[in-house]
Amino acid sequence: MIKQILLTVAASVLLLSSPVSAEYTFWYDDDDRKYVLSSLDIGNLVLQGLFAVIFLVLTILAFMVKSRFPSQKSAYVISSISSMLFFLYNAVSIPFVIFVRRQSVDVDMLYKIGLATVFFRLWGIGTLYLAGSLVLHDRAKHFDECLKKGGNIAYAILFTFSGILILIGSLTSILLAIDRQGISAVLTWIVFLAIWGATAVCQFVIAAVNLRKVRNAGKDDKILSIMMKAWSPLAILSMLLGVVFSFFPITLVSDLIQNIIFSVLAAILVHLGMNSKYWDYSGVNVLPSERA
């Protein structure tokens, strides 16, 4: 339970810090070499912070309900509310990014990037919500009984898509960093790329195993379990590195790419934290015969 809450806190902090830091590009004044905040910027911060806090509280509440009353449906409702708030949170943040400081950058470029960001976010979170709706129908049974063919396919799509985003985003960021900061930054970015790359590779393997399980139900469970356990710390480390990285903005494009990547990663972690036996340290989703 404590580990689940810590996981949720880490993901929620990311949800708050990533969009905020991604907008530093809009606030940075090249002439004065300092960040400039207007009243609208402050309003944007407050609004995004409010959604992040609500999301955090509801998610922790879902964990508490699930742990104390595993047979109850309350956790389903709270989980769904959290997911919808995440939709709303992302939908509201982008218009602010586009309109609040639009006079500081090229408007046409900003609109294109904003629309692309909206599309990728909604696609990723929409796939996540689809996967959740397919596997949440019976939370108390064994995970493999819940993960039907539709859930396997949805997870495979989700992990593949976000894995590709991670690779594209990390490579783009590293190339931009080298271009702006010189070859001295290469070693630092190699470390970043290694961790992000390992995270993406784990996701691709998990996606492949999920597709195999569509044909071979109950098979490859050991491989899936090992990969999930390998992926989880990598994903958390990737998120933390993303937060650190986001405080050193390079370009508008790289910041928005990082925002997309780590928002998707945070959503996956929270989703798995509530719905998978691999994250359920309290044993709620494990059959009595397996607890021994």
Stockholm file with secondary structure:
# STOCKHOLM 1.0

chainA/1-292         MIKQILLTVAASVLLLSSPVSAEYTFWYDDDDRKYVLSSLDIGNLVLQGLFAVIFLVLTILAFMVKSRFPSQKSAYVISSISSMLFFLYNAVSIPFVIFVRRQSVDVDMLYKIGLATVFFRLWGIGTLYLAGSLVLHDRAKHFDECLKKGGNIAYAILFTFSGILILIGSLTSILLAIDRQGISAVLTWIVFLAIWGATAVCQFVIAAVNLRKVRNAGKDDKILSIMMKAWSPLAILSMLLGVVFSFFPITLVSDLIQNIIFSVLAAILVHLGMNSKYWDYSGVNVLPSERA
#=GR chainA/1-292 SS CHHHHHHHHHHHHHHHHHHHHHTHHHHEETTTTEECCCHHHHHHHHHHHHHHHHHHHHHHHHHHHHHHCTTCSHHHHHHHHHHHHHHHHHHHHHHHHHHHTGGGSCHHHHHHHHHHHHHHHHHHHHHHHHHHHHHGGGTTSCHHHHCCHHHHHHHHHHHHHHHHHHHHHHHHHHHHHHHHHCGGGHHHHHHHHHHHHHHHHHHHHHHHHHHHHHHSTTTTHHHHHHHHHHHHHHHHHHHHHHHHHHTSCCCHHHHHHHHHHHHHHHHHHHHHHHHCTTTCTTCTTSCHHHHC
#=GC SS_cons         CHHHHHHHHHHHHHHHHHHHHHTHHHHEETTTTEECCCHHHHHHHHHHHHHHHHHHHHHHHHHHHHHHCTTCSHHHHHHHHHHHHHHHHHHHHHHHHHHHTGGGSCHHHHHHHHHHHHHHHHHHHHHHHHHHHHHGGGTTSCHHHHCCHHHHHHHHHHHHHHHHHHHHHHHHHHHHHHHHHCGGGHHHHHHHHHHHHHHHHHHHHHHHHHHHHHHSTTTTHHHHHHHHHHHHHHHHHHHHHHHHHHTSCCCHHHHHHHHHHHHHHHHHHHHHHHHCTTTCTTCTTSCHHHHC
//
